[in-house]
Amino acid sequence: MKKLCMILFRDEFKEFLSLTTMQKLYVWYFCLSLCSLCITDDSPVWAIVLVVLNFANAARLIKKVPLSVDEDNIKMD
């Protein structure tokens, strides 16, 4: 399974491992806060507001992580 993941996501793993420790933490924080947006079933309004504010903070921090965008993979219609 590990070999299969390394074959499929080789470039993404290399890019992720090249980030600094703080940038890796920002990526994990963004992923976890994105997942937490789905846990709003029967929650009080104040809890939903906190989750949305947390995601806004994560979106602010993820902007500090450099993204490598390959121009060849972007399709313009």
VEXFI-594467 format. One line per field, with one value per atom (N, C-alpha, C): residue in one letter; x, y, z; chain. Coordinates in steps of 0.05 Angstrom, whole numbers, always signed. Example, Ala and Ser with C-alpha at 12.3 -4.5 7.8 and 13.67 -1.06 7.14 Angstrom:
2
code: (A / A / A / S / S / S)
px: (+264 / +246 / +264 / +257 / +273 / +258)
py: (-114 / -90 / -66 / -45 / -21 / +1)
pz: (+156 / +156 / +156 / +142 / +143 / +157)
unit: (A / A / A / A / A / A)
***
This chain:
77
code: (M / M / M / K / K / K / K / K / K / L / L / L / C / C / C / M / M / M / I / I / I / L / L / L / F / F / F / R / R / R / D / D / D / E / E / E / F / F / F / K / K / K / E / E / E / F / F / F / L / L / L / S / S / S / L / L / L / T / T / T / T / T / T / M / M / M / Q / Q / Q / K / K / K / L / L / L / Y / Y / Y / V / V / V / W / W / W / Y / Y / Y / F / F / F / C / C / C / L / L / L / S / S / S / L / L / L / C / C / C / S / S / S / L / L / L / C / C / C / I / I / I / T / T / T / D / D / D / D / D / D / S / S / S / P / P / P / V / V / V / W / W / W / A / A / A / I / I / I / V / V / V / L / L / L / V / V / V / V / V / V / L / L / L / N / N / N / F / F / F / A / A / A / N / N / N / A / A / A / A / A / A / R / R / R / L / L / L / I / I / I / K / K / K / K / K / K / V / V / V / P / P / P / L / L / L / S / S / S / V / V / V / D / D / D / E / E / E / D / D / D / N / N / N / I / I / I / K / K / K / M / M / M / D / D / D)
px: (+17 / +0 / +17 / +39 / +57 / +70 / +78 / +90 / +71 / +46 / +25 / +21 / +20 / +17 / +41 / +64 / +89 / +90 / +80 / +79 / +59 / +35 / +14 / +19 / +29 / +32 / +61 / +79 / +107 / +113 / +103 / +109 / +97 / +73 / +60 / +75 / +84 / +99 / +125 / +139 / +164 / +159 / +137 / +131 / +125 / +109 / +101 / +125 / +143 / +166 / +187 / +185 / +204 / +195 / +171 / +161 / +175 / +175 / +186 / +166 / +174 / +157 / +132 / +136 / +113 / +93 / +104 / +86 / +71 / +83 / +69 / +47 / +52 / +31 / +8 / +14 / -7 / -25 / -12 / -27 / -45 / -34 / -51 / -73 / -67 / -88 / -110 / -103 / -123 / -140 / -128 / -142 / -162 / -152 / -170 / -193 / -187 / -209 / -228 / -219 / -237 / -256 / -245 / -262 / -281 / -273 / -291 / -315 / -314 / -337 / -360 / -355 / -376 / -391 / -380 / -391 / -410 / -429 / -447 / -476 / -480 / -507 / -517 / -539 / -552 / -533 / -516 / -498 / -510 / -504 / -514 / -500 / -514 / -504 / -476 / -471 / -445 / -423 / -428 / -408 / -402 / -423 / -419 / -403 / -408 / -393 / -364 / -358 / -330 / -316 / -330 / -319 / -313 / -331 / -326 / -303 / -302 / -279 / -253 / -253 / -229 / -220 / -239 / -233 / -222 / -233 / -223 / -194 / -188 / -160 / -142 / -151 / -135 / -130 / -151 / -148 / -128 / -128 / -108 / -80 / -77 / -50 / -40 / -58 / -50 / -39 / -45 / -34 / -4 / +7 / +36 / +51 / +37 / +50 / +53 / +77 / +80 / +68 / +53 / +41 / +56 / +62 / +74 / +52 / +47 / +25 / +38 / +31 / +41 / +22 / +32 / +16 / +5 / +19 / +11 / -15 / -19 / -42 / -68 / -65 / -89 / -102 / -128 / -143 / -160 / -156 / -172 / -192 / -218 / -239 / -245)
py: (-24 / +0 / +25 / +24 / +47 / +52 / +30 / +33 / +45 / +36 / +46 / +76 / +85 / +113 / +129 / +118 / +132 / +134 / +114 / +115 / +136 / +136 / +154 / +183 / +188 / +215 / +224 / +214 / +219 / +249 / +263 / +292 / +308 / +301 / +315 / +311 / +286 / +281 / +296 / +297 / +312 / +342 / +352 / +381 / +386 / +368 / +371 / +368 / +349 / +345 / +368 / +383 / +405 / +430 / +430 / +453 / +453 / +477 / +479 / +467 / +464 / +452 / +470 / +496 / +514 / +512 / +511 / +509 / +483 / +461 / +435 / +437 / +451 / +454 / +471 / +491 / +507 / +490 / +472 / +454 / +436 / +423 / +405 / +420 / +444 / +460 / +467 / +474 / +480 / +455 / +432 / +408 / +400 / +403 / +396 / +416 / +441 / +461 / +459 / +450 / +445 / +422 / +401 / +378 / +386 / +404 / +412 / +428 / +439 / +453 / +434 / +408 / +389 / +380 / +387 / +377 / +398 / +407 / +428 / +418 / +392 / +381 / +384 / +398 / +403 / +417 / +434 / +449 / +476 / +487 / +514 / +535 / +557 / +578 / +587 / +590 / +600 / +580 / +555 / +535 / +536 / +541 / +543 / +568 / +590 / +615 / +610 / +595 / +590 / +573 / +553 / +536 / +552 / +570 / +587 / +606 / +618 / +636 / +621 / +596 / +580 / +574 / +568 / +563 / +588 / +611 / +636 / +641 / +635 / +638 / +618 / +594 / +574 / +583 / +594 / +604 / +627 / +643 / +665 / +654 / +634 / +623 / +606 / +593 / +576 / +593 / +619 / +637 / +640 / +634 / +636 / +613 / +592 / +568 / +572 / +569 / +573 / +549 / +556 / +535 / +534 / +510 / +508 / +501 / +519 / +516 / +510 / +487 / +479 / +490 / +508 / +522 / +502 / +480 / +461 / +446 / +443 / +427 / +444 / +470 / +488 / +489 / +482 / +483 / +508 / +524 / +548 / +543 / +547 / +543 / +568)
pz: (+0 / +0 / +0 / +16 / +17 / -10 / -23 / -50 / -70 / -69 / -87 / -83 / -58 / -52 / -61 / -58 / -67 / -97 / -111 / -140 / -150 / -138 / -146 / -139 / -115 / -105 / -101 / -117 / -113 / -113 / -133 / -136 / -113 / -104 / -83 / -56 / -52 / -27 / -27 / -50 / -52 / -45 / -57 / -52 / -22 / -11 / +18 / +36 / +30 / +47 / +44 / +22 / +19 / +35 / +46 / +62 / +89 / +101 / +128 / +148 / +172 / +193 / +197 / +198 / +202 / +179 / +155 / +131 / +131 / +140 / +142 / +163 / +185 / +205 / +194 / +178 / +166 / +148 / +132 / +114 / +130 / +151 / +168 / +182 / +192 / +205 / +186 / +161 / +141 / +135 / +132 / +126 / +148 / +173 / +196 / +199 / +194 / +197 / +173 / +150 / +128 / +134 / +146 / +154 / +176 / +194 / +216 / +206 / +182 / +171 / +167 / +164 / +159 / +185 / +208 / +233 / +245 / +229 / +239 / +242 / +243 / +245 / +274 / +277 / +303 / +323 / +313 / +331 / +336 / +359 / +365 / +346 / +343 / +325 / +333 / +359 / +368 / +360 / +360 / +353 / +323 / +307 / +278 / +272 / +286 / +282 / +289 / +310 / +318 / +296 / +285 / +265 / +240 / +232 / +208 / +213 / +237 / +243 / +243 / +253 / +253 / +224 / +207 / +179 / +166 / +172 / +161 / +169 / +194 / +203 / +188 / +184 / +170 / +141 / +129 / +101 / +100 / +120 / +121 / +124 / +140 / +144 / +121 / +106 / +84 / +61 / +61 / +40 / +43 / +67 / +71 / +60 / +52 / +40 / +10 / +0 / -29 / -45 / -65 / -82 / -109 / -118 / -144 / -164 / -182 / -201 / -228 / -240 / -266 / -287 / -303 / -324 / -345 / -349 / -369 / -361 / -335 / -325 / -323 / -326 / -324 / -351 / -351 / -376 / -377 / -398 / -402 / -424 / -417 / -437 / -453)
unit: (A / A / A / A / A / A / A / A / A / A / A / A / A / A / A / A / A / A / A / A / A / A / A / A / A / A / A / A / A / A / A / A / A / A / A / A / A / A / A / A / A / A / A / A / A / A / A / A / A / A / A / A / A / A / A / A / A / A / A / A / A / A / A / A / A / A / A / A / A / A / A / A / A / A / A / A / A / A / A / A / A / A / A / A / A / A / A / A / A / A / A / A / A / A / A / A / A / A / A / A / A / A / A / A / A / A / A / A / A / A / A / A / A / A / A / A / A / A / A / A / A / A / A / A / A / A / A / A / A / A / A / A / A / A / A / A / A / A / A / A / A / A / A / A / A / A / A / A / A / A / A / A / A / A / A / A / A / A / A / A / A / A / A / A / A / A / A / A / A / A / A / A / A / A / A / A / A / A / A / A / A / A / A / A / A / A / A / A / A / A / A / A / A / A / A / A / A / A / A / A / A / A / A / A / A / A / A / A / A / A / A / A / A / A / A / A / A / A / A / A / A / A / A / A / A / A / A / A / A / A / A)
***
